[in-house]
Amino acid sequence: SQTIHQWPATLVQPVGSPLSLECTVEGTSNPNLYWYRQAAGRGLQLLFYSVGIGQISSEVPQNLSASRPQDRQFILSSKKLLLSDSGFYLCAWSLPVSNQPQHFGDGTRLSIL
Amino acid sequence: SQQGEEDPQALSIQEGENATMNCSYKTSINNLQWYRQNSGRGLVHLILIRSNEREKHSGRLRVTLDTSKKSSSLLITASRAADTASYFCATAGSSYKLIFGSGTRLLVRP
């Protein structure tokens, strides 16, 4: 069966510090991968998605970047965090065909001080 | 931008009652999906309904889709305290991307 791992679960970082959040998927090949951010009490905003190694699509201009160095690894990064980067970050995967559900990790709660 | 909008934003019912949540969207879709999120956790997929389907069932869940009205509803029958969570609809167009609504917070009182 497929599993998705996302870490860390919580992170507290000072403004201006770098960020690296990692997500890995097991049990499937060539998945589509997604990074979302969720503000408190709100829905999910798609930040990045990837359909293959090195292929990243950015949905919103922002202080963040994403990379996919391996087939089942998706990394969310920032060189300098802003206060507005605080939030709940979720990674998800889906099969690379249409009409498929997405499967989510447990999320990372990021607080910027 | 958010396409799906759920209604109501919050719902409080007694255990054993049915819970109905509605979702409206604006553009054409390939499918509509419902997810559940427990507090502080990731989302769990519940049901996917394609644009050519009108109704789907899964256990105590029933989803309807009316593409002419661009709306969907999620019915949870015989609710339990464990159903307490936020429920989100998400629409998929021609790409793999999902656009999520802002969710309905359901509280089931024991």
Chai-1 contact restraints between the chains, C-beta under 6 A:
chainA,res_idxA,chainB,res_idxB,connection_type,confidence,min_distance_angstrom,max_distance_angstrom,comment,restraint_id
A,N32,B,Y96,contact,1.0,0.0,6.0,A-B,restraint_1
A,R42,B,S102,contact,1.0,0.0,6.0,A-B,restraint_2
A,G43,B,Q2,contact,1.0,0.0,6.0,A-B,restraint_3
A,G43,B,F88,contact,1.0,0.0,6.0,A-B,restraint_4
A,G43,B,F100,contact,1.0,0.0,6.0,A-B,restraint_5
A,G43,B,G101,contact,1.0,0.0,6.0,A-B,restraint_6
A,G43,B,S102,contact,1.0,0.0,6.0,A-B,restraint_7
A,G43,B,G103,contact,1.0,0.0,6.0,A-B,restraint_8
A,L44,B,F100,contact,1.0,0.0,6.0,A-B,restraint_9
A,L46,B,K97,contact,1.0,0.0,6.0,A-B,restraint_10
A,L90,B,G42,contact,1.0,0.0,6.0,A-B,restraint_11
A,N99,B,N31,contact,1.0,0.0,6.0,A-B,restraint_12
A,N99,B,R50,contact,1.0,0.0,6.0,A-B,restraint_13
A,P101,B,Q33,contact,1.0,0.0,6.0,A-B,restraint_14
A,P101,B,H45,contact,1.0,0.0,6.0,A-B,restraint_15
A,P101,B,L48,contact,1.0,0.0,6.0,A-B,restraint_16
A,F104,B,G42,contact,1.0,0.0,6.0,A-B,restraint_17
A,F104,B,L43,contact,1.0,0.0,6.0,A-B,restraint_18
A,G105,B,G42,contact,1.0,0.0,6.0,A-B,restraint_19
A,D106,B,R41,contact,1.0,0.0,6.0,A-B,restraint_20
A,D106,B,G42,contact,1.0,0.0,6.0,A-B,restraint_21
A,G107,B,G42,contact,1.0,0.0,6.0,A-B,restraint_22
